[in-house]
Amino acid sequence: MLGLHYETPAAWAQLALQNPSELMLDHLFCERKAAAMAMHTIRVNGPRFPKLKQLMKNLADEEFEHAGRCEKFLAEMKRPPQTRGGNVYALQLRKLWDVRGRDQFLDMLLVSSLIEARSAERFKLLADAARGNELGNFYSDLYASEVNHYRLFVSLGVEIYGEEMTLKRLEEMRAVEAQIIQTLPNGSRIHSGFHVPDSKEAAG
């Protein structure tokens, strides 16, 4: 359904949940960034494509609502220190549309779709790992939302640029995304990597 070229092992969620407050803080930043990106899309591309204004406003409102839910969880946790630097995963993906001399909006839509798809995959794993408690219910709810966001960005690409061009470019980007996510270090972040140390590394 999500078409990702790399499937995150289920054990990733157990590792990420070892530091739930750190994970939730990272999640909060992701939601705020997604909302800001939706508003940026309105400002930059709304004049060309008027239908984006309401679609992206609705998306931003939903992302801000998710951020508020993250803040409620954090209020009940020992808040970790804020780490510096942006989301390396997203920053690496956004390099894909930094090509001068052509319309970058399709790439922008598809990078957004990939971020939503990967987040959906991770939320499903977190929901399964935390099933039966409030955190598990939270991630189960957000999984469905992220899938819808992924579909929204792809459908906009198809509507504006055509199915052939959109799906061809999406497959190219999926291959790059799979490489990026596998190079990231382990950690309690929504878009962290997952590397199991071999026996020699585990021994020290």
CYANA upper distance limits for C-alpha pairs under 8 A (distance plus 0.5 A):
  2 LEU  CA    117 ALA  CA      6.37
  2 LEU  CA    147 VAL  CA      8.18
  2 LEU  CA    150 TYR  CA      8.49
  3 GLY  CA    174 ARG  CA      8.28
  4 LEU  CA    117 ALA  CA      8.04
  4 LEU  CA    118 ARG  CA      8.04
  4 LEU  CA    174 ARG  CA      6.62
  4 LEU  CA    178 ALA  CA      7.76
  5 HIS  CA    174 ARG  CA      6.54
  5 HIS  CA    175 ALA  CA      6.64
  5 HIS  CA    177 GLU  CA      8.40
  5 HIS  CA    178 ALA  CA      6.11
  6 TYR  CA    178 ALA  CA      5.65
  8 THR  CA     12 TRP  CA      7.34
  8 THR  CA    121 GLU  CA      8.27
  8 THR  CA    122 ARG  CA      8.11
  8 THR  CA    194 PHE  CA      8.19
  9 PRO  CA    194 PHE  CA      8.33
 10 ALA  CA     14 GLN  CA      8.18
 10 ALA  CA    125 LEU  CA      6.54
 11 ALA  CA     15 LEU  CA      7.07
 12 TRP  CA     16 ALA  CA      6.65
 12 TRP  CA    125 LEU  CA      8.38
 12 TRP  CA    194 PHE  CA      6.51
 13 ALA  CA     17 LEU  CA      6.48
 13 ALA  CA    122 ARG  CA      7.98
 13 ALA  CA    125 LEU  CA      6.32
 13 ALA  CA    126 LEU  CA      5.76
 13 ALA  CA    129 ALA  CA      6.85
 14 GLN  CA     18 GLN  CA      7.08
 14 GLN  CA    126 LEU  CA      8.38
 14 GLN  CA    129 ALA  CA      7.12
 15 LEU  CA    187 GLY  CA      7.85
 15 LEU  CA    188 SER  CA      7.57
 16 ALA  CA     20 PRO  CA      7.73
 16 ALA  CA     23 LEU  CA      7.17
 16 ALA  CA    187 GLY  CA      6.53
 16 ALA  CA    188 SER  CA      4.58
 16 ALA  CA    189 ARG  CA      7.04
 16 ALA  CA    190 ILE  CA      8.37
 17 LEU  CA     23 LEU  CA      7.51
 17 LEU  CA    126 LEU  CA      8.34
 17 LEU  CA    188 SER  CA      7.09
 18 GLN  CA    188 SER  CA      7.73
 19 ASN  CA     23 LEU  CA      6.77
 19 ASN  CA    188 SER  CA      6.49
 20 PRO  CA     24 MET  CA      6.52
 20 PRO  CA    188 SER  CA      7.76
 21 SER  CA     25 LEU  CA      6.60
 21 SER  CA     74 LEU  CA      6.89
 21 SER  CA     77 MET  CA      6.53
 21 SER  CA     78 LYS  CA      7.16
 21 SER  CA     79 ARG  CA      6.55
 21 SER  CA     80 PRO  CA      6.84
 22 GLU  CA     26 ASP  CA      6.77
 22 GLU  CA     79 ARG  CA      8.02
 22 GLU  CA     80 PRO  CA      6.33
 22 GLU  CA    188 SER  CA      6.51
 22 GLU  CA    189 ARG  CA      7.71
 23 LEU  CA     27 HIS  CA      6.64
 23 LEU  CA    188 SER  CA      5.24
 23 LEU  CA    189 ARG  CA      5.51
 23 LEU  CA    190 ILE  CA      7.22
 24 MET  CA     28 LEU  CA      6.57
 24 MET  CA     70 CYS  CA      6.76
 24 MET  CA     73 PHE  CA      7.99
 24 MET  CA     74 LEU  CA      7.24
 25 LEU  CA     29 PHE  CA      6.95
 25 LEU  CA     70 CYS  CA      8.01
 25 LEU  CA     74 LEU  CA      7.64
 25 LEU  CA     79 ARG  CA      8.27
 25 LEU  CA     80 PRO  CA      8.15
 25 LEU  CA     82 GLN  CA      8.46
 26 ASP  CA     30 CYS  CA      6.82
 26 ASP  CA    188 SER  CA      8.49
 26 ASP  CA    189 ARG  CA      6.22
 26 ASP  CA    190 ILE  CA      7.33
 27 HIS  CA     31 GLU  CA      6.78
 27 HIS  CA     67 ALA  CA      8.39
 27 HIS  CA     70 CYS  CA      7.66
 27 HIS  CA    189 ARG  CA      7.72
 27 HIS  CA    190 ILE  CA      6.78
 28 LEU  CA     32 ARG  CA      6.81
 28 LEU  CA     66 HIS  CA      8.46
 28 LEU  CA     67 ALA  CA      5.71
 28 LEU  CA     70 CYS  CA      6.08
 28 LEU  CA     71 GLU  CA      7.50
 29 PHE  CA     33 LYS  CA      6.56
 29 PHE  CA     67 ALA  CA      8.32
 30 CYS  CA     34 ALA  CA      6.62
 30 CYS  CA     87 ASN  CA      8.48
 31 GLU  CA     35 ALA  CA      6.77
 31 GLU  CA     63 GLU  CA      5.87
 31 GLU  CA     64 PHE  CA      7.18
 31 GLU  CA     66 HIS  CA      7.06
 31 GLU  CA     67 ALA  CA      5.87
 32 ARG  CA     36 ALA  CA      6.70
 32 ARG  CA     63 GLU  CA      7.26
 32 ARG  CA     64 PHE  CA      6.87
 32 ARG  CA     67 ALA  CA      6.77
 33 LYS  CA     37 MET  CA      6.56
 34 ALA  CA     38 ALA  CA      6.79
 34 ALA  CA     60 ALA  CA      7.67
 34 ALA  CA     63 GLU  CA      6.99
 35 ALA  CA     39 MET  CA      6.95
 35 ALA  CA     59 LEU  CA      7.53
 35 ALA  CA     60 ALA  CA      4.70
 35 ALA  CA     61 ASP  CA      7.69
 35 ALA  CA     62 GLU  CA      8.44
 35 ALA  CA     63 GLU  CA      5.76
 35 ALA  CA     64 PHE  CA      6.68
 36 ALA  CA     40 HIS  CA      6.61
 36 ALA  CA     60 ALA  CA      7.59
 37 MET  CA     41 THR  CA      6.63
 38 ALA  CA     42 ILE  CA      7.07
 38 ALA  CA     56 MET  CA      5.63
 38 ALA  CA     57 LYS  CA      7.45
 38 ALA  CA     59 LEU  CA      7.13
 38 ALA  CA     60 ALA  CA      6.04
 39 MET  CA     43 ARG  CA      6.99
 39 MET  CA     56 MET  CA      7.09
 39 MET  CA     57 LYS  CA      7.28
 39 MET  CA     60 ALA  CA      7.12
 40 HIS  CA     44 VAL  CA      6.61
 41 THR  CA     45 ASN  CA      5.99
 41 THR  CA     46 GLY  CA      7.19
 41 THR  CA     52 LEU  CA      8.26
 41 THR  CA     56 MET  CA      7.69
 42 ILE  CA     46 GLY  CA      4.90
 42 ILE  CA     47 PRO  CA      8.27
 42 ILE  CA     52 LEU  CA      6.80
 42 ILE  CA     53 LYS  CA      5.87
 42 ILE  CA     56 MET  CA      7.02
 42 ILE  CA     57 LYS  CA      8.30
 43 ARG  CA     47 PRO  CA      8.04
 45 ASN  CA     49 PHE  CA      6.65
 45 ASN  CA     52 LEU  CA      8.11
 45 ASN  CA    105 PHE  CA      8.43
 46 GLY  CA     50 PRO  CA      5.57
 46 GLY  CA     51 LYS  CA      7.86
 46 GLY  CA     52 LEU  CA      6.09
 46 GLY  CA     53 LYS  CA      6.15
 49 PHE  CA     53 LYS  CA      8.49
 51 LYS  CA     55 LEU  CA      7.16
 52 LEU  CA     56 MET  CA      6.11
 53 LYS  CA     57 LYS  CA      6.52
 54 GLN  CA     58 ASN  CA      6.57
 55 LEU  CA     59 LEU  CA      6.75
 56 MET  CA     60 ALA  CA      6.49
 57 LYS  CA     61 ASP  CA      6.65
 58 ASN  CA     62 GLU  CA      6.78
 59 LEU  CA     63 GLU  CA      6.71
 59 LEU  CA    149 HIS  CA      8.29
 60 ALA  CA     64 PHE  CA      6.61
 61 ASP  CA     65 GLU  CA      6.70
 62 GLU  CA     66 HIS  CA      6.78
 63 GLU  CA     67 ALA  CA      6.69
 64 PHE  CA     68 GLY  CA      6.73
 65 GLU  CA     69 ARG  CA      6.99
 66 HIS  CA     70 CYS  CA      6.86
 66 HIS  CA    142 LEU  CA      8.36
 67 ALA  CA     71 GLU  CA      6.77
 68 GLY  CA     72 LYS  CA      6.90
 69 ARG  CA     73 PHE  CA      7.07
 70 CYS  CA     74 LEU  CA      6.76
 71 GLU  CA     75 ALA  CA      6.61
 72 LYS  CA     76 GLU  CA      7.43
 73 PHE  CA     77 MET  CA      7.13
 74 LEU  CA     78 LYS  CA      7.72
 74 LEU  CA     79 ARG  CA      6.75
 75 ALA  CA     79 ARG  CA      8.06
 86 GLY  CA     91 LEU  CA      7.76
 87 ASN  CA     91 LEU  CA      6.61
 88 VAL  CA     92 GLN  CA      6.54
 89 TYR  CA     93 LEU  CA      6.86
 89 TYR  CA    180 ILE  CA      7.32
 89 TYR  CA    181 ILE  CA      7.23
 89 TYR  CA    184 LEU  CA      8.05
 89 TYR  CA    191 HIS  CA      6.91
 89 TYR  CA    192 SER  CA      8.42
 90 ALA  CA     94 ARG  CA      6.59
 90 ALA  CA    115 ILE  CA      7.68
 91 LEU  CA     95 LYS  CA      7.19
 92 GLN  CA     96 LEU  CA      8.19
 92 GLN  CA    180 ILE  CA      7.78
 93 LEU  CA    111 VAL  CA      6.90
 93 LEU  CA    177 GLU  CA      7.32
 93 LEU  CA    180 ILE  CA      8.32
 94 ARG  CA     98 ASP  CA      7.49
 94 ARG  CA    108 MET  CA      8.00
 94 ARG  CA    111 VAL  CA      7.14
 96 LEU  CA    107 ASP  CA      7.48
 96 LEU  CA    111 VAL  CA      8.35
 96 LEU  CA    173 MET  CA      8.37
 97 TRP  CA    104 GLN  CA      6.13
 97 TRP  CA    105 PHE  CA      8.44
 97 TRP  CA    107 ASP  CA      5.70
 97 TRP  CA    108 MET  CA      6.66
 98 ASP  CA    104 GLN  CA      7.94
 99 VAL  CA    104 GLN  CA      7.67
104 GLN  CA    108 MET  CA      6.75
105 PHE  CA    109 LEU  CA      6.67
106 LEU  CA    110 LEU  CA      6.72
106 LEU  CA    157 GLY  CA      6.41
106 LEU  CA    161 TYR  CA      7.80
106 LEU  CA    166 THR  CA      7.84
107 ASP  CA    111 VAL  CA      6.48
107 ASP  CA    169 ARG  CA      8.30
108 MET  CA    112 SER  CA      6.74
109 LEU  CA    113 SER  CA      6.73
109 LEU  CA    153 PHE  CA      5.92
109 LEU  CA    154 VAL  CA      7.50
109 LEU  CA    156 LEU  CA      8.08
109 LEU  CA    157 GLY  CA      7.01
110 LEU  CA    114 LEU  CA      6.69
110 LEU  CA    153 PHE  CA      6.98
110 LEU  CA    154 VAL  CA      6.88
110 LEU  CA    157 GLY  CA      7.85
110 LEU  CA    170 LEU  CA      6.74
110 LEU  CA    173 MET  CA      8.28
111 VAL  CA    115 ILE  CA      6.81
111 VAL  CA    173 MET  CA      8.09
112 SER  CA    116 GLU  CA      6.76
112 SER  CA    150 TYR  CA      7.98
112 SER  CA    153 PHE  CA      7.32
113 SER  CA    117 ALA  CA      6.57
113 SER  CA    149 HIS  CA      7.53
113 SER  CA    150 TYR  CA      4.92
113 SER  CA    151 ARG  CA      7.67
113 SER  CA    152 LEU  CA      8.28
113 SER  CA    153 PHE  CA      5.80
113 SER  CA    154 VAL  CA      6.80
114 LEU  CA    118 ARG  CA      6.58
114 LEU  CA    150 TYR  CA      7.41
114 LEU  CA    174 ARG  CA      7.78
114 LEU  CA    177 GLU  CA      8.10
115 ILE  CA    119 SER  CA      6.56
115 ILE  CA    150 TYR  CA      8.43
116 GLU  CA    120 ALA  CA      6.54
116 GLU  CA    146 GLU  CA      5.92
116 GLU  CA    147 VAL  CA      7.41
116 GLU  CA    149 HIS  CA      6.77
116 GLU  CA    150 TYR  CA      5.64
117 ALA  CA    121 GLU  CA      6.78
117 ALA  CA    146 GLU  CA      7.19
117 ALA  CA    147 VAL  CA      6.79
117 ALA  CA    150 TYR  CA      6.02
118 ARG  CA    122 ARG  CA      6.73
118 ARG  CA    191 HIS  CA      8.18
119 SER  CA    123 PHE  CA      6.50
119 SER  CA    143 TYR  CA      8.32
119 SER  CA    146 GLU  CA      7.26
119 SER  CA    190 ILE  CA      7.27
119 SER  CA    191 HIS  CA      7.88
120 ALA  CA    124 LYS  CA      6.72
120 ALA  CA    142 LEU  CA      8.02
120 ALA  CA    143 TYR  CA      5.36
120 ALA  CA    144 ALA  CA      7.90
120 ALA  CA    145 SER  CA      8.44
120 ALA  CA    146 GLU  CA      5.54
120 ALA  CA    147 VAL  CA      6.35
121 GLU  CA    125 LEU  CA      7.02
121 GLU  CA    143 TYR  CA      7.91
122 ARG  CA    126 LEU  CA      6.71
122 ARG  CA    190 ILE  CA      7.20
122 ARG  CA    191 HIS  CA      8.47
123 PHE  CA    127 ALA  CA      6.47
123 PHE  CA    139 TYR  CA      5.73
123 PHE  CA    140 SER  CA      7.32
123 PHE  CA    142 LEU  CA      7.37
123 PHE  CA    143 TYR  CA      5.84
124 LYS  CA    128 ASP  CA      6.70
124 LYS  CA    139 TYR  CA      7.22
124 LYS  CA    140 SER  CA      6.76
124 LYS  CA    143 TYR  CA      6.24
125 LEU  CA    129 ALA  CA      6.64
126 LEU  CA    130 ALA  CA      6.52
126 LEU  CA    136 GLY  CA      7.16
126 LEU  CA    139 TYR  CA      6.88
127 ALA  CA    131 ARG  CA      6.10
127 ALA  CA    135 LEU  CA      7.84
127 ALA  CA    136 GLY  CA      4.73
127 ALA  CA    137 ASN  CA      7.04
127 ALA  CA    138 PHE  CA      7.96
127 ALA  CA    139 TYR  CA      5.43
127 ALA  CA    140 SER  CA      5.59
128 ASP  CA    136 GLY  CA      7.28
129 ALA  CA    136 GLY  CA      7.72
130 ALA  CA    135 LEU  CA      6.78
130 ALA  CA    136 GLY  CA      4.86
131 ARG  CA    135 LEU  CA      8.30
131 ARG  CA    136 GLY  CA      5.14
131 ARG  CA    137 ASN  CA      7.42
132 GLY  CA    136 GLY  CA      6.76
132 GLY  CA    137 ASN  CA      7.70
133 ASN  CA    137 ASN  CA      6.91
134 GLU  CA    138 PHE  CA      6.66
135 LEU  CA    139 TYR  CA      6.87
136 GLY  CA    140 SER  CA      6.62
137 ASN  CA    141 ASP  CA      6.74
138 PHE  CA    142 LEU  CA      6.88
139 TYR  CA    143 TYR  CA      6.49
140 SER  CA    144 ALA  CA      7.57
141 ASP  CA    145 SER  CA      7.43
142 LEU  CA    146 GLU  CA      6.65
143 TYR  CA    147 VAL  CA      6.84
144 ALA  CA    148 ASN  CA      6.90
145 SER  CA    149 HIS  CA      6.79
146 GLU  CA    150 TYR  CA      6.66
147 VAL  CA    151 ARG  CA      6.81
148 ASN  CA    152 LEU  CA      6.62
149 HIS  CA    153 PHE  CA      6.93
150 TYR  CA    154 VAL  CA      6.97
151 ARG  CA    155 SER  CA      6.46
152 LEU  CA    156 LEU  CA      6.68
153 PHE  CA    157 GLY  CA      6.85
154 VAL  CA    158 VAL  CA      6.79
154 VAL  CA    166 THR  CA      8.06
155 SER  CA    159 GLU  CA      6.58
156 LEU  CA    160 ILE  CA      6.60
157 GLY  CA    161 TYR  CA      6.10
157 GLY  CA    162 GLY  CA      7.47
157 GLY  CA    163 GLU  CA      8.18
157 GLY  CA    166 THR  CA      6.29
158 VAL  CA    162 GLY  CA      4.97
158 VAL  CA    163 GLU  CA      5.08
158 VAL  CA    164 GLU  CA      8.41
158 VAL  CA    165 MET  CA      8.36
158 VAL  CA    166 THR  CA      6.14
158 VAL  CA    167 LEU  CA      8.27
159 GLU  CA    163 GLU  CA      7.95
161 TYR  CA    165 MET  CA      6.98
161 TYR  CA    166 THR  CA      6.87
162 GLY  CA    166 THR  CA      6.64
163 GLU  CA    167 LEU  CA      6.41
164 GLU  CA    168 LYS  CA      6.55
165 MET  CA    169 ARG  CA      6.66
166 THR  CA    170 LEU  CA      6.54
167 LEU  CA    171 GLU  CA      6.68
168 LYS  CA    172 GLU  CA      7.03
169 ARG  CA    173 MET  CA      6.74
170 LEU  CA    174 ARG  CA      6.54
171 GLU  CA    175 ALA  CA      6.98
172 GLU  CA    176 VAL  CA      7.26
173 MET  CA    177 GLU  CA      6.54
174 ARG  CA    178 ALA  CA      6.67
175 ALA  CA    179 GLN  CA      7.13
176 VAL  CA    180 ILE  CA      6.80
177 GLU  CA    181 ILE  CA      6.68
178 ALA  CA    182 GLN  CA      6.89
179 GLN  CA    183 THR  CA      7.03
180 ILE  CA    184 LEU  CA      7.28
181 ILE  CA    191 HIS  CA      7.58
181 ILE  CA    192 SER  CA      7.58
181 ILE  CA    193 GLY  CA      6.26
182 GLN  CA    193 GLY  CA      5.98
182 GLN  CA    194 PHE  CA      7.49
183 THR  CA    193 GLY  CA      6.98
184 LEU  CA    192 SER  CA      6.26
184 LEU  CA    193 GLY  CA      4.95
184 LEU  CA    194 PHE  CA      8.14
185 PRO  CA    192 SER  CA      6.52
185 PRO  CA    193 GLY  CA      5.41
185 PRO  CA    194 PHE  CA      7.35
185 PRO  CA    195 HIS  CA      8.00
186 ASN  CA    192 SER  CA      5.95
186 ASN  CA    193 GLY  CA      5.26
186 ASN  CA    194 PHE  CA      5.64
186 ASN  CA    195 HIS  CA      6.98
187 GLY  CA    192 SER  CA      6.08
187 GLY  CA    193 GLY  CA      7.64
187 GLY  CA    194 PHE  CA      8.48
188 SER  CA    192 SER  CA      7.37
197 PRO  CA    201 GLU  CA      6.06
197 PRO  CA    202 ALA  CA      6.33
198 ASP  CA    202 ALA  CA      6.67
199 SER  CA    203 ALA  CA      6.66
200 LYS  CA    204 GLY  CA      7.11
